[in-house]
Amino acid sequence: MPFTTRDGARLYWKLEGAEDRPALLLLNSIGTDMGLWDPALPHLRAGFRLLRMDTRGHGASDAPAGDYTMEMLAADAAAVLEDADIRQAAVAGVSLGGMIAMQLALDHPDKISALALVCTSAQMDKAAWESRIGTVRSQGTGAIADMAVGRFLSPAFAARHPEIVDGLKRGITAQSDAGYAGAGAAIRDMALVDRLGEIKIPALVVTGDDDISTPFAGHGEKLLRAIPGARHVSLAAAHLAPIEAPAALAAALKRFLLPHPDTDEAAQALYQAGLLNRRRVLGDAWVDKSLANRTPFNTDFQAMITRIAWQEIWGRPGLDDRTRRLLVLAITASLGRWEEFVLHVRAGLAQDGFTQDELKETLMQLAIYAGVPAANTAFAEAGKLIADLDEEIKQ
């Protein structure tokens, strides 16, 4: 197992991938280890030489007592790059990892070629972090595990994947109290916000539509304004995008870091990202049925709509899923596209995408702006579907 020793602490790291590929350093959030990136690795291996490390205080790295600083954690990462014999790398960091990435770019600019700042910020609430650190030091990480994991994942994803929720809770509870508190102190005391304009390398700011810890408003938007030339992408995810949207995140990283990716590979990445959006909106059962019904005649069409409709459109920032769903209902009913209308009514109601009251109000608007006959048919089709769903629940 490769370890780097710096300032008396051993730091665990792992390097994989072809030597001729561009190096990408992946950094974890507080409360997780390098395994945070596991779901995204299959989508990244072909394009990059991947270096992962457990941040000081996390995973297999040592967890010395006391407050850590962002400069200390950045120096740790620089030392790992040195021991891995990587002269320069792009860095993708989630939350705390993104903060370390920014500090790396400021303190060790010769080592860093680009930044992907995933669900992160340059300034957090000091009082909130002081309180969390105090709780961990007095009661242990178990005392904050439910709260922390509750902010990691969107409610819908957490409900579908209780095994992931339980695994994250076990990980935090098993983490060294000193390690979590030390890293928390680095977040509390970081002094990045006034230096962001000094970052001169390409930067991508990745935000999660459902992220309540570092949302676009107040966090991502500030990074975009302050870092010269920074670009932005929004994902359908909460705080841990590598877990909740691994294919979409990997596709965004490839588009940003690989200026001329292989066309087939890029198309496949877009397809996989679109497929995740399609499953999220329509449900696994419907998508599985649709994929099973593909034929040589319609396969290219199915791939095209998955890439364009479900990734390029449904993956765009600016509108949440609920708004998009209701727009689809209004448009398909106005145009008499009843098969699509019924599909989206079923998916929206079955997956708590909108309420029956919101559906009703959408159809009332439809009656005024698209005509009573369209609304009359829409109410009839929706009513039949609601009755069918009620019957399915009874069974």
N, C-alpha and C positions, 0 to 999 in steps of 0.2 A: 504494500500500500504506500503510495507516495505521500510524504509529508514535507512541509517546509517549516522550519523553526525560525520564528522572528520574535524578538523582544521576549524570549522565554516561553512563548506559546507555540505549540505544534498545530499546523494548519493542514487539514486533509484536502487533497485535490485529486481529480481524475481527468486524464486527457485521452481523447479518442478521435479517430477520423484520419483521413489521408493527409499527409504532410504538405501536399501541394494545394490544399484548400485554404481559403482565408480563415484565420483564427477568430473564434468568437468565444469570449469569456461570459459565462452565465452565472449570475449572482442571485442568491435567494432572499426572500423576505425574512423579517424577524419571525421567529416561531416555527420556521421550516428549515430544511436542509437542502442539499443539492438535488434530492429526489423530487423537489417541487417541479423541476423541468422534465421529469421522466415522460409525461404524456406528449410533450412537444418534440422529444428527441427523434422519433421516427421520421418526422417531417423536416428535420434540420440536418441529419447526418450526411446526406448526399451533397449538401452545399458547403459545409463548414468543417473545420477542425475544431472540435468542441472541447473547451476547458471549463470544468465545473469545480467549485470549491465550497466547502462548508465554512461559512463566515465564523470568525472567532465567536465562541460562545454557543455554537450550534453544531449539531450532528457529531461527527467524529473529531472535530477540532477541539482544542482545549478551551476551557471556560474559566480563565483567571478571574478572581474577585476584583471588584472595583468598577469605576465608571470607565467605559470605553469612549473614544472620540472618533469622529468621522475620519479625521486625518490618520488615526491609528488603523482603522479598518481599510482605508485606501492603501496605506503602506503595506498591509498584509497582502492585499491583492497584487500589488506591484511586485512583491517578493515571490509570490507564486508564479506570476508570469516569468520572472527571471529564472526560477528553478525549472520551469517547463520549457525553457529555451525558446520562448516566444518573444520576439523583439517588439512586435506591435500587434494589437488585437482590437477588434470592435468589442464593445461591452453591452450586454443586455441585462438589466437588473430590475427586479420586481420590488417595489416598495423600498425597504431598507437597501436592497441591492441597487436600485436606481439612484439612491442618495450616495452610496459608495461610488457608483459609476461617475457621477458628477464631480465628486471630490477627486477621483482618479484623474479626470480630465484636467482639473485645475492644478493638481500637485505633480502629476507625472504625464504631462501632455505628449511627450515623445513616445510613450507606450500605447497610446489610445488613438485609434483611427476614426471611430464613430461611436455614438451613444444611442442606445434604444432604451428609453426611460419608461418603464412599464408600471402603470398604476402607482405613481410615486409623487413626491412633492419636494420642494426645497425648504418648506417651513411648516412645522406642525404645532399643535396647541401644547405649549410647554407645561401648563398646569395639568392638563389631562395626562400627559406622559409622566409627570412627577408623581401623580396619584397612582398610576399603574405600576411604576417602579416600586413605590412604597408598598403596594399590595403584594407584589411578587417577593420582595425581600422579607416581608413579615409573615406571609401566608403561603408562599410557594406559587409556582406557575399554575397549579391546578385551580387556584382561585380565580384565574382570569381566562381559563381555557374556553369556557362556553361563550364568554363575551367576545374573545378574539376570533374564534371560528365563526361566530355569528356574523362577523364583518368580512370574513374571507370569501364567502360564496353567496350567490343570489339565492333567495328563498326557494325558487322553483328548482334550481339545480340541486340544492341541498336535499329537497324532498325526494328527488329522483335517485339520489346517490347517498343514502345514509352511511354506506360503508366508507365513503371518502370523508364524510363529516367525522365519523368515529376515528378514522385513522389520523386526521389532523388534530383532534382533541388528544389522542394518545401521544402524539408527537410533542405537543406543547407541554403536557403534563410530565412527560419523561425528560424534558429539557432541563438543563442545569438552571437553577434559580439565578445563580450569579451570572450566567451567560445571558439570559434573557434581560435581566436588569441592567447589565453592563451595556448591551446593545441598545436598550431603551434609552439609556443616558446619552448615547451618541445621537439618537434621533432628537431627543429633547434639546440638546445643546448645539446642534449643527448650525453652521453660519454660512449657508450657501446662497441664500436669496439675493444678497447684495453683490455677489460675484458671478452671477450667471452670464452676464454680458461678456465675461472674459473667455467663455467657452467658444472656441473658433472652429471646431470640427463639426461635421454633419451630425444632426441630432433628430431623432424621431420620438415624439411624445405619444405614448399609447395609453388611452384611457378606457375605462370600462363603463358601459352604459348604466350598470347597476352597482357601481363602486360607491359605497358610502364613506369609505375611509379617505380616499384621495380622488374625489370626483373631478370632472373637467372644470366645473365652476369652482373657483377659488384655489385650484391646485394646478391641473393640467393647463388651463388657460394662462396662468402666470408663467409657467415654463415656456410656453409658446411665445409669449410677448417678450420674455427676457433673453432667451437664447437666440442669437442671430441665425436666421434662416431655418429655424426648427420647423419640422413638418409634423402633421398630426394624423392619427388614425384612431377610430373608436371601435371597440369590439363589444359584442353582446356577452358581457361577463361582469362579474363583480371584481373583487380585489385580486384574486389569484387567477389571472388570465391564463397562465400555462396549464392549469388544471381544467378550467371551465371552457376555454376556447383555444386549445393547443394548435389545431390546424390553421385557424384564422390568424393566430399570433405568428405562427411560423411563416405563413404566406406574406404577412406584413413585413417581417424581418427580411425575408428573401427579396422582396421588392425594393426594400430600402438599402440593403447591404450588398446585394449582388446586382450590379448595374445591367448585366446582360445574361440573365439566367436562361437555361435551356427552355425553349418555348413549350415543349411537351411537359416538362417538369413544372413550369409555372402554371400551365393550364390545369394540371392535376392538382396542384396546391389550391388553386381557386375553386376547383370542383369540390375538393374535400371540405374547404371552408364553407362553401355554399350548402353542402349536404348537411353540415351541422346546423346552419340557420334553418334549412328546410325541415329538419327533424324537430327543432325547437318550436317552430311555428305550427307545423301540421301534425306532429306526433310521430313516434317511431312506427306505429302500426300502419298508418297510411303510406308513409314513405317506403317501408319495406314492401308493401303490396304494389306500389307503383314501380319500384325497381324490379320486382319479380315479374312484372308484366312487360318489361322491355323486350323489344324484338330487334333484329338487325335493321328493320325499316325505321324505327323511331329512337334508337339508342343515341344517335348524334343529337337529336332534338332534345332528349332528356338531359344530356350532358350540357348542352348549351344553356337551357333555362336554369339549370342548377348553378352554373358559373355566373351567368349574367343577372337573372332575376333574384336568385337567392343569396348570392354573394355581393355582386356589384350594387344591387339596389337595396335588398333587405339588410345588407351589411354596412350601408352608409350611415354616418353620424347625422344628427339633426332631428330625427323623429324616433320616438320610442315604439316598441312593438304594438302597444295598444292603439296608438294613433294610426299606424300603418294598417292594422287589421280593419279598423273602422272605415278608413279610406277605401280599402279594397272592397268592402261590402257595398259602400255607396256607389262605387264605379261599376262593379259587376252587375248590380241591380239596375242601375241606370241604363246599361247597355244590354240588359236581358241575358247576361251570361250566367244562367241559373245553375249550371253544374259547378262553376267556380264559386258562385255565391254560397251554395249549400255546403261545399267543402270548407270554406272559410268560416261560416257560421258554426259548423260542427267543431272545427278545430279550436276556434276562439272560446266557445262555451265549455268544451270538454277540458281545456287546459287553463281555465281561468284567465284567458286573454282579455276578456271583457265581460261585463255582467249583462243579464237580460234587459235591465233598464237602459244600459248604454246602447244595446242593440236597438231597442225600441226607439230611443231618441234619434238614433242615426236614420232609422226608417221614416220617422216623422219629418226630419229635414229633407229626406229623399222625396217625400210626397210634395213638398213645396217646390223644390228646385228641379226635379226630374219628372214629376207628374204622378197623379193618383193611381193610374193603372199599374205603373211600375212598383209603387209602394204597396198596392193591394196584393200583387203577386208575391212580393218580397215578404210581407207579413204572413201570407199563406204558407210559403215554403219554410220560413223560419218557424212558424207555429207547428208544422208537421214534424220538423226536426227536434224541436223542444220536447214534443210529446214522445218521440222515439227515445230521446236521451233519458227522459223521466222513466220510461218503461225499462230501459237497460239498467238503470240504477236499482229499480225494484227487484229485478232478477238477480 
